[in-house]
């Protein structure tokens, strides 16, 4: 049964390799555009996040009215108002929010990088050198973003989103190429 399932999955991968490859090409192009136009990508990302928060707020409001117990409804109503207000503010003023989110991201990178380095130094684990290097690079990235803040808030989010989309696209391209060559 499991062998049949794997065989069917491999067959579907091979039959659809072109779609994976094409999707990957599209994502690579989109990622390069996001990197080239990082300010626009930053604003788009903040507005997108605001829309997601508003949708969460609507979902929470729906939950509040579907619950039977009033005590639970209050929490959902409060969260609904909070999400909708926060999302609306993000959409209304994306530049201020991009700058703020970038500062929080820089602080996160610095703290998480330092914690990784400390953990690597205090524990005898197999990958401790790589963990230390990861921590050092993460800390350096956070310091660079923080050093250029608030200007970095206008482009960092878009750049990071663009890099993520670019690498995701290459992942799909590689999947498509691997799927094309299954059983050859």
C-alpha positions in Angstrom: 0.0 0.0 0.0 2.8 2.4 1.0 4.8 1.5 -2.1 1.8 2.2 -4.3 1.3 5.6 -2.7 4.9 6.5 -3.2 4.8 5.3 -6.8 1.7 7.4 -7.4 3.3 10.5 -5.8 6.5 10.1 -7.9 4.4 9.7 -11.0 2.5 12.9 -10.2 5.7 14.8 -9.5 7.1 13.7 -12.8 3.9 14.6 -14.7 3.8 18.1 -13.2 7.5 19.0 -13.2 6.9 21.8 -15.7 4.4 23.5 -13.4 6.9 23.4 -10.5 9.6 24.7 -12.8 7.4 27.5 -14.2 6.2 28.5 -10.7 9.8 28.6 -9.6 10.8 30.9 -12.5 7.9 33.2 -11.6 8.9 33.4 -8.0 12.5 34.1 -8.9 11.4 37.0 -11.1 9.1 38.2 -8.4 11.9 37.9 -5.8 14.3 39.9 -8.0 11.7 42.6 -8.5 11.1 42.8 -4.7 14.8 43.1 -4.2 15.2 45.7 -6.9 12.2 47.7 -5.6 12.7 47.0 -1.9 10.8 50.2 -0.8 7.7 49.2 -2.7 8.0 45.6 -1.4 8.4 46.9 2.1 5.2 49.0 1.9 3.4 46.1 0.2 4.5 43.7 3.0 3.3 46.0 5.7 -0.1 46.6 4.0 -0.4 42.8 3.4 0.3 42.2 7.1 -2.4 44.8 8.0 -4.9 43.1 5.8 -4.1 39.8 7.5 -4.7 41.4 10.9 -8.0 42.8 9.8 -9.1 39.4 8.5 -8.1 37.9 11.8 -10.1 40.5 13.5 -13.2 39.6 11.5 -12.6 36.0 12.3 -12.4 36.8 16.0 -15.6 38.8 15.8 -17.3 35.9 14.1 -16.1 33.6 16.9 -17.4 36.0 19.5 -20.9 35.7 18.2 -20.8 32.0 17.7 -19.9 31.3 21.3 -22.5 30.5 23.9 -20.6 31.7 27.0 -20.3 35.5 27.4 -17.0 35.3 29.3 -15.3 33.8 26.2 -17.0 36.2 23.9 -15.5 39.2 25.6 -12.0 37.9 24.8 -12.9 37.4 21.2 -14.5 40.8 20.9 -11.5 42.5 22.5 -9.1 40.6 20.2 -11.3 41.5 17.2 -11.1 45.2 18.0 -7.4 45.0 18.6 -6.6 43.1 15.3 -8.9 45.4 13.2 -7.5 48.6 14.8 -3.9 47.4 14.4 -4.4 46.2 10.9 -6.1 49.4 9.9 -3.3 51.5 11.4 -0.8 49.4 9.5 -2.6 50.0 6.2 -3.2 53.7 7.0 0.4 54.4 7.9 2.6 51.7 6.4 5.9 53.7 6.4 5.8 54.4 10.2 5.0 50.7 10.8 7.7 49.5 8.4 10.3 51.6 10.4 8.9 50.3 13.7 8.9 46.6 12.5 12.4 47.0 11.2 13.7 48.2 14.6 12.0 45.3 16.3 13.5 43.0 13.8 17.0 44.4 14.3 16.7 44.0 18.1 15.5 40.4 17.6 18.5 39.6 15.3 20.9 41.1 17.9 19.4 39.2 20.8 18.9 35.9 19.1 22.4 36.1 17.6 24.0 36.7 21.0 22.0 33.8 22.5 23.1 31.5 19.7 26.8 32.4 20.3 26.5 32.0 24.1 24.7 28.6 23.6 27.5 27.5 21.2 30.2 28.5 23.7 28.6 26.9 26.7 27.4 23.6 25.2 29.5 20.8 23.6 27.3 20.0 20.6 28.4 18.7 17.2 27.5 21.8 15.2 28.8 24.3 17.7 31.1 26.1 15.3 28.3 26.5 12.8 25.9 27.7 15.5 28.4 30.3 16.6 28.9 31.5 13.0 25.2 31.7 12.6 24.9 33.7 15.8 27.7 36.0 14.8 26.2 36.7 11.3 22.7 37.2 12.8 24.1 39.6 15.4 26.1 41.5 12.7 23.0 41.7 10.5 20.9 43.1 13.4 23.6 45.7 14.2 23.9 46.8 10.5 20.1 47.2 10.3 20.0 49.0 13.7 22.9 51.2 12.7 21.1 52.4 9.6 17.7 52.8 11.3 15.3 54.5 10.7 16.3 54.7 7.0 16.7 50.9 6.9 13.0 50.7 7.8 12.2 51.8 4.3 13.9 48.9 2.5 14.9 46.1 4.8 11.6 44.3 5.0 11.2 44.4 1.2 14.7 43.1 0.7 14.3 40.2 3.2 10.9 39.3 1.6 12.5 39.5 -1.8 15.4 37.2 -0.8 12.9 34.7 0.7 10.8 34.7 -2.5 14.0 34.3 -4.6 15.2 31.3 -2.6 11.7 29.8 -2.6 11.6 30.1 -6.3 15.0 28.3 -6.7 13.7 25.6 -4.4 10.7 25.1 -6.8 13.0 25.1 -9.8 15.2 22.4 -8.3 12.1 20.4 -7.4 10.9 20.7 -11.0 14.2 19.6 -12.4 14.5 16.7 -9.9 10.9 15.6 -10.7 11.6 15.8 -14.5 14.4 13.2 -14.0 12.5 10.7 -11.8 13.0 7.1 -13.1 15.4 8.2 -15.9 
